[in-house]
């Protein structure tokens, strides 16, 4: 496997990132979107593991408007004032329009790589980029055939920009892995999203991971759950194998 640093020209600047690709030949493309912590060893390893399963994986810096990794020069702690301030600095520029625009640019960049096979592309988001994965599938429906979200937050809200409202534009199969006791996606919001998915009529699967709290997929998270993270990876690779 080759791990290559890349720079992606965006409408509002340059996004850095990494491309994980086979030594030779082409593989299906997958876009790996990080959680609020940005590009760091844990998510590089997640992208590397996915590439080893047979994909060319793009890991972009979704926070390029704010800066380059590492996105934290201290250890984040939920509820801490310094941490919450930094979260706001990172998430603030990531408006629905910005993430839609960025998702399209990342897909176009990935599809143009010599290491990516012609055909459909997959995307997986974590935490707040679960919504970005949905928006990416909606803005590039001719390319994205599979979109997944793990412990995605705010997937159904009462706001006019709620991610679930892009469902009519999505042609991809969808997968949602919910966390338990997740303030960013409480049970009531899950139930509303499930109803919206049923009305949408496309192919989807969703489940709540028993004992897994928000952030469980990342090895550096204080709530990392190895067993459920491994199961999430198995579900993701099976989902991509079926859909791409």
Backbone as a ProteinNet text record, in pm:
[ID]
protein_1_A
[PRIMARY]
XXXXXXXXXXXXXXXXXXXXXXXXXXXXXXXXXXXXXXXXXXXXXXXXXXXXXXXXXXXXXXXXXXXXXXXXXXXXXXXXXXXXXXXXXXXXXXXXXXXXXXXXXXXXXXXXXXXXXXXXXXXXXXXXXXXXXXXXXXXXXXXXXXXXXXXXXXXXXXXXXXXXXXXXXXXXXXXXXXXXXXXXXXXXXXXXXXXXXXXXXXXXXXXXXXXXXXXXXXXXXXXXXXXXXXXXXXXXXXXXXXXX
[TERTIARY]
83.7	0	87.5	44.3	113.1	31.1	97.5	32.4	91.7	11.1	59.7	-7.6	71.8	16.9	-34.9	-151.3	-211.4	-259.4	-276.4	-339.5	-451.2	-567.5	-688.1	-731.3	-735.9	-778	-929.1	-969.1	-1109.2	-1152.6	-1281.5	-1331.4	-1288	-1260.4	-1225.8	-1089.7	-997.1	-865.3	-811.7	-722.2	-660.1	-676.1	-729.3	-743.3	-628.4	-557	-453.5	-516.9	-440.5	-493.5	-401.5	-454.5	-376.7	-458	-386.6	-446.2	-379.4	-459.3	-410.4	-450.4	-352.6	-383	-300	-344.5	-268	-134.9	-39.6	91.5	79.6	-8.9	-32.5	-182.3	-225.2	-363.7	-458.4	-586.4	-692.2	-784.9	-849.3	-945.6	-1062.2	-1173.9	-1287.6	-1248.8	-1301.6	-1269.1	-1363.1	-1307.1	-1384.7	-1333.7	-1425.3	-1394.9	-1416.4	-1311.7	-1318.8	-1317.7	-1426	-1440.9	-1422.6	-1336.5	-1304.6	-1411.9	-1398.7	-1481.6	-1421.7	-1467	-1425	-1276.1	-1213.6	-1070.9	-981.2	-1036.2	-959.6	-862.7	-773.9	-673.2	-573.4	-554.3	-461.7	-432.3	-339.1	-301.9	-418.7	-516.5	-626.3	-705.5	-735.7	-813.2	-727.5	-598.4	-510.9	-507.7	-506.2	-507	-640.3	-750.7	-880.9	-886.2	-834.8	-832.7	-738.6	-626.4	-529.8	-591.4	-663.4	-727.7	-833.1	-906.2	-1006.8	-941.4	-831.1	-759.4	-707.5	-660.5	-610.2	-719.2	-845.5	-958.3	-989.3	-914.3	-928.8	-980.5	-953.2	-1004.5	-893.4	-914.2	-832.1	-907.6	-845	-914.4	-856	-943	-903.7	-944	-846.9	-868.3	-838.6	-939.7	-915.3	-923.1	-855	-867	-993.1	-1101.3	-1228.4	-1226.9	-1125.5	-1115.2	-1011.4	-987.9	-883.6	-908.7	-1032.3	-1060.9	-1004	-987.9	-938.8	-788.2	-736.3	-593.2	-557.1	-434	-382.9	-359.5	-365.5	-345.7	-206.8	-195.9	-303.4	-397.8	-524.4	-624.2	-629.5	-565.1	-559.5	-413.8	-372.8	-240.1	-251.2	-365.6	-389.9	-483.5	-498.5	-587.8	-730.8	-819.6	-958.6	-1028.1	-1113.6	-1191.6	-1332	-1431	-1568.4	-1613.8	-1677.8	-1726.8	-1628.1	-1499.1	-1395.8	-1410.6	-1399.3	-1422.4	-1327.3	-1201.7	-1103.6	-1138.2	-1181.5	-1218.6	-1340.4	-1441.7	-1563.9	-1540.5	-1452	-1416.8	-1352.1	-1262	-1195	-1293.8	-1384.8	-1489	-1564.4	-1597.4	-1670	-1589.2	-1459.9	-1372.9	-1365.5	-1366.1	-1356.5	-1489.2	-1596.4	-1726.6	-1793.8	-1761.2	-1827.9	-1830.3	-1715.3	-1714.4	-1780.9	-1813.3	-1866.8	-2018.9	-2063.8	-2206.8	-2259.4	-2390.3	-2443.8	-2396.9	-2395	-2349.7	-2201.7	-2121.1	-1977.4	-1947.6	-2014.1	-1986.7	-2037.4	-2144.6	-2193.2	-2093.5	-2045.9	-1946.5	-1818.1	-1774.3	-1651.7	-1666.5	-1780.5	-1803	-1793.1	-1850.8	-1843.4	-1698.9	-1621	-1481.5	-1398.9	-1422.9	-1348.6	-1380.4	-1507.1	-1546	-1481.8	-1484.2	-1425.4	-1275	-1207.8	-1064	-1034.7	-1109.5	-1087.8	-1114.5	-1223.3	-1258.8	-1153.8	-1079	-979.6	-846	-829.3	-701.5	-680.2	-556.1	-522.6	-542.4	-540.9	-554.7	-699.4	-793.2	-935.4	-1001.1	-1067.7	-1136	-1257	-1287.6	-1408.9	-1529.4	-1628.2	-1747.5	-1781.9	-1870.8	-1921.8	-1818.5	-1844.1	-1757.2	-1838.8	-1770.9	-1835.5	-1786.2	-1862.9	-1823.7	-1867	-1781.5	-1816.5	-1782.6	-1878.3	-1858.5	-1868.5	-1808.2	-1805.9	-1842.3	-1928.2	-1969	-2040.7	-1997.7	-2071.7	-2057.4	-1957.8	-1945.8	-2037	-2114.8	-2220.6	-2317.1	-2349.2	-2434.6	-2365.9	-2234.5	-2159.9	-2161.5	-2156	-2164	-2296.8	-2405.7	-2536.8	-2539.1	-2486.1	-2486.5	-2398.8	-2289.5	-2202.8	-2274.1	-2348.7	-2425.5	-2531.3	-2586.8	-2692.5	-2637.6	-2516.8	-2461.7	-2393.4	-2354	-2292.6	-2364.7	-2495.3	-2572	-2529.3	-2470	-2426.4	-2297.5	-2226.9	-2100.4	-2107.9	-2179.2	-2182.8	-2290.7	-2246.4	-2339.8	-2359.3	-2277.2	-2288.6	-2239.3	-2321	-2283.8	-2315.5	-2216.2	-2231.8	-2203.2	-2267.2	-2247.1	-2234.5	-2130	-2114.7	-2120.2	-2203.3	-2235.8	-2249.6	-2322.9	-2348.8	-2441	-2411.8	-2493.8	-2578.3	-2693.6	-2778.7	-2829.8	-2852.9	-2897.3	-3042.9	-3119.2	-3258.1	-3282.5	-3314.6	-3347.7	-3470.5	-3518.1	-3631.9	-3587.5	-3459	-3406.9	-3433.3	-3446.3	-3468.5	-3348.3	-3235.1	-3114.3	-3084.6	-3181.9	-3160	-3109.4	-3007.7	-2953.6	-3057.3	-3157.6	-3254.1	-3329.7	-3331.6	-3405.6	-3339.4	-3213.1	-3146.9	-3178.7	-3251.1	-3279.8	-3338.4	-3432.1	-3487.8	-3384.9	-3268.3	-3165.6	-3062.1	-3075.2	-2978	-3021.5	-2928.5	-2951.8	-2872.7	-2782.6	-2694.8	-2769.2	-2712.6	-2754.2	-2696.7	-2769.5	-2727.7	-2713.9	-2618.1	-2601.3	-2579.1	-2651.6	-2638.2	-2608.3	-2498	-2464.5	-2476.6	-2583.5	-2610.6	-2538.2	-2508.6	-2454.9	-2568.8	-2542.1	-2640.3	-2621.5	-2729.9	-2724.5	-2650.5	-2680.4	-2609	-2688.3	-2637.2	-2707.7	-2717.3	-2624.2	-2627.6	-2724.2	-2771.1	-2868.1	-2950.8	-3039.5	-3119	-3218.7	-3278	-3370.9	-3483.8	-3536.9	-3646.6	-3603.4	-3480.1	-3429.1	-3405.7	-3357.5	-3339	-3472.7	-3574.4	-3707.6	-3759.5	-3738.9	-3783.7	-3704.5	-3574.4	-3493.9	-3536.8	-3566.4	-3610.7	-3740	-3830.2	-3954.3	-3925.8	-3833.6	-3797.6	-3731.1	-3649	-3583.4	-3685.7	-3783.7	-3887.2	-3967.8	-3996.5	-4070.3	-3985.1	-3857	-3764.2	-3772	-3769.6	-3788.4	-3663.7	-3547	-3422.5	-3375.2	-3260.6	-3205	-3123.7	-3155.4	-3081.1	-3081.9	-2988.3	-2981.4	-2938.4	-2993.6	-2956.1	-2966.5	-2882.5	-2883	-2813.5	-2849.5	-2782.9	-2685.1	-2561.7	-2456.6	-2461.8	-2494.5	-2513.1	-2385.9	-2400.9	-2288.7	-2189.1	-2218.1	-2124.1	-2171.9	-2090.6	-2124.5	-2066.4	-2111.6	-2068.7	-1916.4	-1859.2	-1714.4	-1648.4	-1728	-1671.6	-1579.3	-1581.8	-1502.8	-1356.3	-1322.4	-1186.1	-1103.8	-986.4	-905	-857	-852.5	-806.7	-921.1	-1041.7	-1157.3	-1166.9	-1208.2	-1223.5	-1333.2	-1422.3	-1528.2	-1503.8	-1380.4	-1348.9	-1394	-1462.4	-1512.4	-1455.9	-1352	-1281.4	-1373.1	-1454.2	-1541.9	-1639.6	-1700.8	-1798.5	-1732.1	-1611.4	-1538	-1503.8	-1463.8	-1434.7	-1561.4	-1672.1	-1797.5	-1840.5	-1817.2	-1850	-1767.6	-1640.6	-1555.4	-1603.4	-1642.2	-1693.2	-1822.7	-1910.2	-2034.3	-2005.2	-1910	-1877	-1820	-1726.3	-1665.6	-1765.7	-1854.1	-1958.4	-2055.7	-2087.5	-2177.9	-2116.1	-1989.5	-1922.4	-1908.7	-1875.8	-1859.2	-1989.8	-2101.7	-2231.9	-2275.7	-2236	-2293.9	-2205	-2073.6	-1983.7	-1942.7
-119.6	0	125	225.3	353.3	457.2	530.6	638.6	770.2	852.2	971.2	1097	1197.2	1326.5	1396.5	1458.7	1525.2	1663.6	1748.2	1877.9	1888.7	1931.6	1934.5	2079.2	2124.5	2262.5	2272.9	2360.6	2380.1	2518.3	2544.1	2675.1	2784.4	2745.7	2844.7	2817.8	2760.8	2735	2599.2	2545.8	2416.8	2325.3	2207	2106	2007	1987.7	1885.2	1752.8	1646.7	1516	1404.7	1283.1	1164.8	1074.6	1012.2	913.6	780.3	679.4	543.6	459.8	403.5	336.5	210.3	118.1	-5.2	23.9	-64.9	-48.7	-43.9	-124.9	-126.8	-141.7	-101.3	-122.4	-20.4	-49.6	39.4	-31.5	47.7	-7	91.3	44.2	131.7	244.5	362.4	476.6	492.3	533.7	561.1	690.2	772.8	897.9	876.8	896.1	879.7	1018.7	1053.2	1183.1	1168.7	1249.8	1237.3	1298.1	1270.9	1337.3	1474.5	1539.3	1674.8	1683.6	1571.2	1572	1588	1572.1	1590.3	1476.7	1500.6	1400.2	1385.7	1261.9	1228.8	1080	1025.8	885.4	787.6	807.9	711.4	704.4	819	816.9	781.4	810.6	761.5	609.3	552	406.4	349.3	415.7	370	372.2	479.8	489.3	384.7	362.9	262.7	122.5	94	-36.8	-57.7	46.7	37.5	16.2	85.1	65.9	-77	-132.9	-269.8	-370	-330.9	-418.7	-414.4	-332.4	-335	-207.8	-91.4	35.3	139.1	236.5	357.3	459.3	505.7	586.5	727.3	825.8	965.9	1011	1062.9	1116.2	1266.3	1349.9	1493.8	1566.6	1679.4	1767.6	1850.6	1808.1	1878.9	2016	2042.2	2169.6	2262.7	2247.9	2326.4	2476.9	2517.4	2660.7	2717.2	2630.4	2673.2	2653.3	2543.9	2518.1	2378.8	2340.4	2209.3	2125.5	1992.5	1906.2	1927.3	1905.7	1863.2	1979.4	1946.1	2048.3	2090.4	2011.3	2043	2040.4	2141.8	2140	2108.4	2050.5	2005.8	1885.9	1814.7	1698.9	1744.7	1723.8	1769.5	1696.3	1768.6	1710.5	1767.2	1679.3	1723.9	1806.9	1920.9	2008.3	2114.1	2092.4	2189.2	2312.7	2431.2	2555.3	2569.1	2534.9	2545.6	2451	2331.6	2232.5	2277.6	2323.9	2365.3	2486.7	2575.1	2689.9	2641.6	2544.6	2492.6	2418.6	2343.8	2277.9	2381.3	2493.3	2597.1	2655.7	2674	2727.2	2632.2	2503	2402.9	2384.3	2373.6	2343	2465.6	2584.4	2705.1	2722.4	2708.6	2726.8	2612.5	2503.5	2384.5	2394.4	2493.2	2512.4	2406.2	2387.9	2292.2	2320.1	2447.1	2479.6	2448.2	2478.9	2453.1	2304	2223.5	2080.3	2015.2	2067.6	2015.8	2046.3	2169	2210.5	2128.2	2111.5	2036.4	1889.7	1830.9	1690.6	1666.6	1755	1742.3	1749.1	1841.9	1857.7	1734.5	1677.5	1558.9	1439.5	1423	1313.4	1331.4	1452	1477.3	1450.5	1492.8	1468.5	1318.9	1247.3	1103.1	1029.4	1062.7	993.3	1012.1	1122	1152.1	1082.3	1012.8	948.5	822.6	802.9	685.5	555	563	443.9	408.2	486.4	462.2	400.9	289.4	220.2	301	290.2	352.1	289.5	371	316.9	391.7	334.9	404.3	423.2	521.8	558.5	552	524	521	634.7	667.3	770.2	726.3	753.3	723.5	844.1	884.4	996.3	952.7	1032.3	1003.3	1129.5	1112.4	1227.4	1328.1	1452.6	1552.4	1532.7	1456.5	1432.6	1319.3	1260.6	1171.4	1248.7	1371.1	1458.3	1496.1	1518.3	1552.9	1437.5	1314.7	1198.8	1198	1230	1237.6	1347.5	1463.6	1575.1	1543.6	1472.3	1433.8	1338.3	1243.1	1150.1	1223.4	1330.6	1406.7	1495.1	1549.9	1641.8	1569	1445	1364	1228.2	1231.7	1106.1	1011.2	1065	979.7	904.7	946.5	882.7	804.6	857.7	793.9	685.9	561.4	448.3	394.7	440.1	391.7	500.6	535.1	636.3	583.6	591.8	538.7	646.4	633.7	725.8	645.5	676.4	615.4	724.2	701.6	797.9	938.4	948.6	1077.7	1161.5	1291	1379.5	1472.5	1511.1	1608.3	1564.8	1437.4	1386.9	1420.2	1441.1	1487.1	1596.9	1716.4	1828.5	1899	1998.6	2077.9	2196.3	2213.3	2325.6	2305.2	2412.5	2399.7	2344.6	2331.3	2274.6	2134.4	2069.9	1935.7	1840.1	1758.3	1664.4	1571.3	1531.7	1434.6	1490.4	1621.7	1683.5	1660.2	1613.1	1584.4	1443.1	1365.4	1226.3	1212.3	1296	1277.3	1285.1	1346.1	1358.7	1247.2	1159.7	1052.3	926.4	869.8	743.2	630.2	664.5	567	482.8	365	288.7	358.2	353.5	423.2	326	356.3	278.5	375.3	352.8	436.3	347.7	377.8	310.6	410.9	399.1	495.9	458.7	560.8	540.3	541.7	488.8	495.1	625.3	673.3	789.9	906.2	929.4	1028.9	1159.3	1261.5	1389.6	1455.1	1422.3	1480.5	1407.5	1290.2	1213.3	1129.3	1195.4	1123.7	1028.2	946.2	843.2	904.5	1017.9	1080.6	1119.4	1169	1206.3	1082.3	974.3	848.8	800	804.5	758.4	842	971.9	1058.4	1030.8	1009.2	976.7	843.9	747.4	617.5	630	714	735.1	803.5	899.6	968.3	871.8	781.9	683.2	588.9	546.7	457	526.3	654	729.6	754.5	769.4	790.6	676.4	554.2	439.1	378.3	434.9	377.4	263.4	205.8	94.6	150.3	104	150.4	44.9	60.5	-23	67.1	43.4	123.5	38.6	70.8	-2.7	79.5	53.7	114.9	13.6	55.6	-33.8	-43	-158.4	-180.6	-147.2	-63.9	-29.8	67.7	119.7	207	351.6	436.5	577.5	658.8	782.2	870	879.1	840.9	841.8	706.4	600.7	469.6	413.1	461.2	399.7	441.1	550.7	603.1	555.8	501.1	439.8	540.1	668.6	767.3	833.9	785.1	840.5	781	860.7	806.9	701.2	693.4	592.7	485.1	473.9	373.5	235.6	165.6	31.5	-62	-135	-218.3	-317.8	-386.6	-488.8	-427.4	-317.5	-255.1	-180.6	-131	-68.6	-172.2	-289.9	-397.6	-439.7	-445.5	-482.9	-375.3	-248.8	-139.6	-150.3	-184.5	-199.2	-315.1	-423.8	-538.5	-502.7	-428.8	-385	-292	-201.2	-105.4	-175.1	-264	-330.7	-421.4	-485.4	-567.5	-479.6	-364.3	-268.3	-218.1	-181	-133.9	-246.7	-366.7	-479.1	-506.9	-489.1	-514.5	-400.5	-278.3	-161.1	-98.8	-123	-59.2	-152.9
0	0	0	-73.5	-78.5	-2.4	84.7	159.1	110.8	49	-19	34.2	70.7	109.5	-15.7	-4.8	-119.4	-80.5	-181.9	-164.4	-266.9	-220.7	-303.8	-319.8	-443.8	-468.8	-451.3	-360.3	-328.7	-375.8	-375	-415.9	-319.5	-194.7	-91.9	-28.7	-103.9	-50.3	-91.6	-9.5	-37.8	82.3	57.3	162.3	150.5	258.2	260.8	300.2	291.4	329.2	287.1	288.6	253.3	160.7	68.6	-20.3	7	36.3	61	-59.7	-130.3	-255.7	-271	-357.4	-378.6	-446.9	-427	-490.2	-641.7	-696.4	-840.2	-865.9	-983.9	-1023.1	-962.9	-979.4	-935.1	-836.5	-752.9	-657.8	-646.6	-596.8	-575.3	-479.2	-504.7	-421.5	-303.6	-190.2	-69.4	-6.8	35.1	104.1	253.5	331.8	477.4	541	608.9	672.9	823.7	880.5	1022.6	1112.2	1239.7	1339.5	1371.2	1476.6	1510.4	1542.2	1572.4	1603.6	1483.1	1364	1241.7	1213.6	1117.4	1080.5	1195.4	1238.4	1346.4	1335.3	1414.6	1397.9	1399.9	1486.7	1495.2	1365.2	1303.8	1179.9	1059.1	1065	958.4	959.9	1078.5	1088.3	1041.6	1070.3	1022.1	869.7	809.1	664.1	604.2	669.7	622.9	628.3	733.3	747.4	639.8	608.3	503.7	367.8	342.9	217.5	205.1	316.2	314.8	281.4	300.3	265.8	116	40.9	-103.9	-167.3	-104.7	-155.8	-166.9	-253.4	-253.6	-169.2	-63.8	36.5	43	31.4	49	188.6	263.1	397.7	392.7	369.3	356.4	489.9	496.4	611.6	593.7	654.8	637.3	705.8	788.9	860.1	796.9	668	602.5	612.6	628.4	642.7	772.9	872.6	1002.9	1016.6	961.6	972.9	928	955.1	917.5	1042.7	1028	1144.3	1205	1337.5	1427.9	1460.4	1475.8	1500.2	1647.9	1734.4	1877.1	1923.1	1998.1	2059.5	2208.6	2246.3	2382.7	2374.8	2484.4	2486.2	2509.2	2410.7	2426.7	2542.4	2610.8	2718.6	2710.2	2688.7	2672	2791.6	2762.1	2866.2	2909.4	2880.9	2915.1	2826.7	2883.4	2809.5	2691.1	2710.9	2602.5	2488.6	2525.1	2423.5	2345.4	2416.1	2348.5	2258.7	2300.4	2216.1	2086.5	2098.5	1979	1889.5	1947.9	1869	1784.6	1847	1775.3	1660.9	1682.5	1577.3	1458.4	1487.1	1380.7	1308.5	1385.7	1326.1	1264.2	1312.6	1266.1	1114.8	1047.1	901.6	824.3	893.1	825.3	813.1	741.1	718.7	622.4	615.4	517.5	374.9	335	199.5	182.2	283.8	275.5	266.8	349.9	348.2	219.4	164.6	36	-74.1	-77.7	-177.3	-162.6	-39.1	-14.1	-52.4	-16.2	-49.8	-198.9	-278	-423.1	-471.6	-415.7	-456.8	-419.8	-302.6	-262.1	-353.7	-386.5	-476.2	-613.3	-666.1	-797.5	-796.1	-689.8	-678.1	-672.3	-588.7	-573.4	-703.1	-770.7	-894.3	-1002.7	-997.9	-1101.3	-1079	-965.5	-935.9	-1019.9	-1064.2	-1145	-1068.3	-936.1	-853.3	-823.1	-875.9	-848.8	-972.1	-950.6	-1059.7	-1105.2	-1232.6	-1283.1	-1215	-1185.6	-1122	-995.7	-915.2	-796.9	-687	-602.2	-490.4	-361.5	-250.6	-120.2	-32.3	70.2	166.3	305.1	403.8	542.2	627.8	712.2	802.7	947.3	1034.5	1177.7	1254.6	1356.7	1436.9	1346.1	1344.2	1267	1116.7	1071.1	926.6	878.6	969.4	922.3	834.7	875.7	795	665.1	670.8	549.9	449.9	499.9	411.2	336.4	407	341.1	235.9	269.4	174.4	52.8	75.4	-35.4	-129.8	-72.3	-155.7	-235.8	-178.5	-246.3	-357.7	-337.2	-436.9	-552.1	-530.9	-636.3	-646.1	-673.3	-675.1	-786.4	-893	-1003.6	-971	-864.5	-827.4	-697.2	-597.5	-465.6	-463.1	-444.6	-440.4	-300	-205.4	-67.6	26	124.9	223.7	363	451.6	586.9	690.5	805	916.7	1044.8	1123.3	1255.4	1361.6	1462.4	1568.4	1510.1	1399.1	1337.3	1423.4	1431.3	1511.6	1427.2	1478.7	1412.4	1277.1	1258.6	1127.7	1100.1	1206	1191.3	1293	1241.6	1329.1	1271.4	1342.6	1294.9	1209.1	1190.8	1112.7	963.9	887.7	743.7	668.6	738.2	677.2	729.2	792.2	847.8	740.1	770.3	671.5	610.3	687.3	633.4	512.9	497	386.9	251.4	251.5	123.2	73.2	150.6	112.7	-27.9	-72	-206	-318.7	-291.7	-395	-389.2	-291.8	-273.6	-347.6	-425.3	-492.7	-428.1	-340.1	-276.1	-173.2	-145.9	-28.8	94.2	204.9	326.5	443.3	531.3	654.1	769.5	878.9	997.8	1118.7	1186.5	1311	1424.7	1503.4	1609.9	1739.2	1819.4	1953.2	2054.6	2172	2279.9	2357	2417.8	2506.5	2440.8	2314.2	2233.9	2231.1	2298.6	2303.7	2166.6	2075.7	1941.8	1849	1891.5	1813.8	1910.8	1985.8	2086.5	2023.3	2105.7	2057	1974.5	2017.6	1943.3	1802.3	1788.3	1656.7	1571.1	1633.2	1559.9	1505.5	1588.8	1545.7	1428.9	1433.8	1324.5	1196.8	1210.8	1092.9	1032.9	1118.2	1067.9	987.5	1032.8	958	824.2	826.1	702	603.6	655.2	568.8	506.2	584.7	532.8	423.1	441.6	341.1	216.6	235.8	124.7	23.7	72.7	-13.3	-72.7	-43.4	-92.9	-4.4	-39.5	38.4	155	274.2	390.6	500.1	590.6	710.8	824.7	941.6	1057.4	1183	1279.1	1405.3	1512.8	1636.3	1750.1	1807.4	1830.3	1877.9	2030.3	2079.6	2222	2299.8	2400.5	2486.7	2425.8	2307.3	2236.6	2244.9	2305.3	2319.3	2204.2	2193.1	2084.5	2078.5	1963.4	1946.1	1960.4	1970.8	2003.2	1895.9	1772.9	1665.4	1666.9	1733.5	1728.5	1847.5	1818.7	1923.8	2028.2	1995.3	2092.4	2167.8	2147.3	2217.5	2357.4	2455.9	2591	2600.7	2499.4	2501	2394.2	2347.4	2245.7	2291.9	2201.1	2230.6	2124.8	2159.2	2061.6	1992.9	2071	2012.4	1913.4	1952.9	1864.8	1749.2	1769.4	1659.1	1553	1596.6	1501.2	1427.9	1499.7	1434.5	1335	1371.4	1280.1	1152.1	1166	1048.3	960.5	1023.4	947.9	875.7	941.9	878	761.4	781.2	676.6	553.8	572.9	458.5	387.3	462.5	398.5	319.8	377.3	310.5	180.7	184	63.3	-39.4	7.7	-84.8	-160	-92.9	-154.6	-244.9	-211.2	-278.1	-385.5	-378.5	-473.4	-586.8
[MASK]
++++++++++++++++++++++++++++++++++++++++++++++++++++++++++++++++++++++++++++++++++++++++++++++++++++++++++++++++++++++++++++++++++++++++++++++++++++++++++++++++++++++++++++++++++++++++++++++++++++++++++++++++++++++++++++++++++++++++++++++++++++

